[in-house]
Amino acid sequence: MNPELAKAYNNRGYAYDWNYEGEKAIADYNQAIKLRPDYAYAYNNRGAAYMMSEDSEQAIRDFNRAIELQPNFPQAYTLIWATHICI
């Protein structure tokens, strides 16, 4: 398995998100994370997809993991805050 493909899966997942295809997006983010477990952007994006599918608990777990991996990740902090507001 090529870790370089993680970015491609992450980007395609993002495209699926924009087309309101959350399940496909989450599947691609899962693949990106499988290929590169330290990929903060994939956790953040998967968290956003979970947030949009109203799975707040999983979204918060993913945002927290993104922050653990990359403490200076403002988008993850913003999205975790937004998730807490929407609960």
Contact map, one row per residue, 1 for C-alpha under 8 A:
111000000000000000000000000000000010000000000000000000000000000000000000000000000000000
111111000000000000000000000000000010000000000000000000000000000000000000000000000000000
111111000000000000000000000000000011000000000000000000000000000000000000000000000000000
011111110000000000000000000000000000000000000000000000000000000000000000000000000000000
011111111000000000000000000000010010000000000000000000000000000000000000000000000000000
011111111100000000000000000000111011000000000000000000000000000000000000000000000000000
000111111110000000000000000000010000000000000000000000000000000000000000000000000000000
000111111111000000000000000000010000000000000000000000000000000000000000000000000000000
000011111111100000000000000110110000000000000000000000000000000000000000000000000000000
000001111111110000000000000110010000000011001000000000000000000000000000000000000000000
000000111111111000000000000000000000000000000000000000000000000000000000000000000000000
000000011111111100000000100100000000000000000000000000000000000000000000000000000000000
000000001111111110000001111110000000000000000000000000000000000000000000000000000000000
000000000111111111000000100000000000000000001000000000000000000000000000000000000000000
000000000011111111100000100000000000000000000000000000000000000000000000000000000000000
000000000001111111111101100000000000000000000000000000000000000000000000000000000000000
000000000000111111111100100000000000000000000000100000000000000000000000000000000000000
000000000000011111111000000000000000000000000000000000000000000000000000000000000000000
000000000000001111111000000000000000000000000000000000000000000000000000000000000000000
000000000000000111111100000000000000000000000000000000000000000000000000000000000000000
000000000000000111111111100000000000000000000000000000000000000000000000000000000000000
000000000000000110011111110000000000000000000000110110000000000000000000000000000000000
000000000000000000001111111000000000000000000000000000000000000000000000000000000000000
000000000000100100001111111100000000000000000000000000000000000000000000000000000000000
000000000001111110001111111110000000000000000100100000000000000000000000000000000000000
000000000000100000000111111111000000000000000100110000000000000000000000000000000000000
000000000000100000000011111111100000000000000000000000000000000000000000000000000000000
000000001101100000000001111111110000000000000000000000000000000000000000000000000000000
000000001100100000000000111111111000000001101100000000000000000000000000000000000000000
000000000000000000000000011111111100000001000100000000000000000000000000000000000000000
000001001000000000000000001111111110000000000000000000000000000000000000000000000000000
000011111100000000000000000111111111101001000000000000000000000000000000000000000000000
000001000000000000000000000011111111111001100000000000000000000000000000000000000000000
000000000000000000000000000001111111100000000000000000000000000000000000000000000000000
111011000000000000000000000000111111100000000000000000000000000000000000000000000000000
001001000000000000000000000000011111111000000000000000000000000000000000000000000000000
000000000000000000000000000000011111111000000000000000000000000000000000000000000000000
000000000000000000000000000000001001111100000000000000000000000000001000000000000000000
000000000000000000000000000000011001111111100000000000000000000001001000000000000000000
000000000000000000000000000000000000011111110000000000000000000011101100000000000000000
000000000100000000000000000000000000001111111000000000000000000001000000000000000000000
000000000100000000000000000011011000001111111100000000000000000000000000000000000000000
000000000000000000000000000010001000001111111110000000000000011011000000000000000000000
000000000000000000000000000000000000000111111111000000000000011001000000001100000000000
000000000100010000000000000010000000000011111111100000000000000000000000000000000000000
000000000000000000000000110011000000000001111111110000000010010000000000000000000000000
000000000000000000000000000000000000000000111111111000000111111000000000000000000000000
000000000000000000000000000000000000000000011111111100000010000000000000000000100000000
000000000000000010000100110000000000000000001111111110000010000000000000000000000000000
000000000000000000000100010000000000000000000111111111110110000000000000000000000000000
000000000000000000000000000000000000000000000011111111110110000000000000000000000010000
000000000000000000000100000000000000000000000001111111100000000000000000000000000000000
000000000000000000000100000000000000000000000000111111100000000000000000000000000000000
000000000000000000000000000000000000000000000000011111110000000000000000000000000000000
000000000000000000000000000000000000000000000000011111111110000000000000000000000000000
000000000000000000000000000000000000000000000000011001111111000000000000000000000011001
000000000000000000000000000000000000000000000000000000111111100000000000000000000000000
000000000000000000000000000000000000000000000010011000111111110000000000000000000000000
000000000000000000000000000000000000000000000111111000111111111000000000000000010010000
000000000000000000000000000000000000000000000010000000011111111100000000000000010010000
000000000000000000000000000000000000000000000010000000001111111110000000000000000000000
000000000000000000000000000000000000000000110110000000000111111111000000000000000000000
000000000000000000000000000000000000000000110010000000000011111111100000000110110000000
000000000000000000000000000000000000000000000000000000000001111111110000000100010000000
000000000000000000000000000000000000000100100000000000000000111111111000000000000000000
000000000000000000000000000000000000001110110000000000000000011111111110100100000000000
000000000000000000000000000000000000000100000000000000000000001111111111100110000000000
000000000000000000000000000000000000000000000000000000000000000111111110000000000000000
000000000000000000000000000000000000011100000000000000000000000011111110000000000000000
000000000000000000000000000000000000000100000000000000000000000001111111100000000000000
000000000000000000000000000000000000000000000000000000000000000001111111100000000000000
000000000000000000000000000000000000000000000000000000000000000000100111110000000000000
000000000000000000000000000000000000000000000000000000000000000001100111111110000000000
000000000000000000000000000000000000000000000000000000000000000000000001111111000000000
000000000000000000000000000000000000000000010000000000000000000000000000111111100000000
000000000000000000000000000000000000000000010000000000000000001101100000111111110000000
000000000000000000000000000000000000000000000000000000000000001000100000111111111000000
000000000000000000000000000000000000000000000000000000000000000000000000011111111100000
000000000000000000000000000000000000000000000001000000000000001000000000001111111110000
000000000000000000000000000000000000000000000000000000000011001100000000000111111111000
000000000000000000000000000000000000000000000000000000000000000000000000000011111111100
000000000000000000000000000000000000000000000000000000000000000000000000000001111111110
000000000000000000000000000000000000000000000000001000010011000000000000000000111111111
000000000000000000000000000000000000000000000000000000010000000000000000000000011111111
000000000000000000000000000000000000000000000000000000000000000000000000000000001111111
000000000000000000000000000000000000000000000000000000000000000000000000000000000111111
000000000000000000000000000000000000000000000000000000010000000000000000000000000011111
